[in-house]
Amino acid sequence: QVYLVESGGGSVQAGGSLRLSCRTSGINFKIHRMNWYRQAAGKQRDLVATISSDGSTNYTDSVKSRFTISRDNDRNTVYLQMNTLKHEDTTNYYCHVTWRSSNFWGRGTQVTVSS
């Protein structure tokens, strides 16, 4: 079975930093593109950042230059370093992978940024 477990969320003041982690199991991690999404209550889940198997990355415009996605293939883990956090970054963050044409999600980790 595929498991994705996020951690690292919490409460910080605006301008602060958090590092999210997503530990995976059940997949050949190093060959898969990994994604971070976020979803506020009552809103759609939006793609925040993605990292391909070759390490290339993409970000949604609102987090460029503030967030950095990375991966450790030895630890089967993907990270999201979030700097200069803003109040509008407050929401739940989810790790995602597509494996054998199916979407797998973690349970999410809550990030709260106080202004």
C-alpha positions as CSV (number, residue, x, y, z in Angstrom):
1,Q,0.0,0.0,0.0
2,V,1.0,3.6,-0.7
3,Y,1.3,5.8,2.4
4,L,2.2,9.5,2.5
5,V,2.6,11.1,6.0
6,E,3.1,14.8,6.3
7,S,4.6,16.6,9.3
8,G,6.1,19.9,10.2
9,G,3.1,22.1,10.2
10,G,2.4,24.5,13.1
11,S,1.8,28.1,14.0
12,V,4.2,30.9,13.2
13,Q,4.1,34.7,13.0
14,A,4.2,36.4,9.6
15,G,7.7,36.4,8.2
16,G,8.6,33.2,9.9
17,S,9.5,29.8,8.4
18,L,8.4,26.2,8.5
19,R,9.6,23.1,6.9
20,L,7.1,20.5,5.9
21,S,8.1,16.8,5.4
22,C,6.3,14.0,3.6
23,R,7.5,10.6,4.2
24,T,6.4,8.0,1.7
25,S,6.2,4.2,1.5
26,G,4.9,1.7,-1.0
27,I,6.3,3.4,-4.1
28,N,9.6,3.5,-5.9
29,F,10.0,7.0,-4.6
30,K,12.9,8.1,-6.8
31,I,11.1,7.8,-10.1
32,H,8.0,9.7,-9.2
33,R,7.1,13.4,-9.4
34,M,6.1,14.6,-6.0
35,N,3.7,17.4,-5.3
36,W,2.6,19.7,-2.5
37,Y,-1.0,21.1,-2.5
38,R,-2.9,23.3,-0.1
39,Q,-6.5,23.6,0.5
40,A,-8.5,26.0,2.6
41,A,-11.9,25.1,4.0
42,G,-14.5,25.3,1.4
43,K,-12.0,25.9,-1.4
44,Q,-10.4,23.7,-4.1
45,R,-7.1,22.0,-3.5
46,D,-4.4,24.0,-5.3
47,L,-1.0,22.9,-6.5
48,V,1.8,24.7,-4.6
49,A,5.0,23.1,-5.8
50,T,6.2,20.0,-7.7
51,I,9.5,18.2,-8.0
52,S,10.2,15.8,-10.8
53,S,12.4,12.7,-10.5
54,D,15.3,14.6,-12.1
55,G,15.0,17.3,-9.4
56,S,13.4,20.0,-11.6
57,T,10.9,22.1,-9.7
58,N,7.9,24.3,-10.4
59,Y,5.9,26.6,-8.1
60,T,2.7,28.5,-8.2
61,D,3.3,32.2,-8.6
62,S,2.3,33.2,-5.1
63,V,5.1,31.2,-3.4
64,K,7.9,31.6,-5.9
65,S,11.1,32.9,-4.1
66,R,9.6,32.0,-0.7
67,F,9.1,28.3,-0.9
68,T,11.5,25.6,-1.9
69,I,10.6,22.0,-2.6
70,S,13.3,19.3,-2.4
71,R,13.6,15.6,-2.1
72,D,15.7,13.0,-0.4
73,N,15.5,9.8,-2.4
74,D,17.4,7.8,0.3
75,R,14.8,8.8,2.8
76,N,11.8,8.5,0.4
77,T,10.9,12.0,1.6
78,V,9.9,15.2,0.0
79,Y,10.2,18.6,1.8
80,L,8.7,22.0,1.5
81,Q,10.7,24.8,3.0
82,M,8.5,27.8,3.5
83,N,10.1,31.1,4.3
84,T,8.7,34.6,4.7
85,L,5.3,33.1,5.5
86,K,2.3,35.3,5.1
87,H,-1.1,35.1,6.7
88,E,-2.6,34.0,3.4
89,D,-0.4,30.9,3.5
90,T,-2.6,29.7,6.4
91,T,-4.3,26.4,5.4
92,N,-3.8,22.7,5.2
93,Y,-0.9,21.3,3.1
94,Y,-1.1,18.0,1.4
95,C,1.5,15.7,-0.1
96,H,0.5,14.0,-3.4
97,V,1.8,11.4,-5.8
98,T,0.3,9.7,-8.8
99,W,1.1,6.0,-8.8
100,R,-0.2,3.5,-11.4
101,S,-2.7,6.1,-12.6
102,S,-4.2,6.6,-9.1
103,N,-3.9,9.7,-6.9
104,F,-2.6,9.3,-3.4
105,W,-2.7,11.9,-0.7
106,G,-1.5,12.3,2.8
107,R,-3.8,13.4,5.6
108,G,-2.4,16.9,5.5
109,T,-0.6,19.2,8.0
110,Q,-2.0,22.5,9.2
111,V,0.0,25.7,8.8
112,T,-1.2,28.8,10.6
113,V,0.4,32.2,10.1
114,S,-0.5,35.0,12.4
115,S,-0.3,38.5,11.1
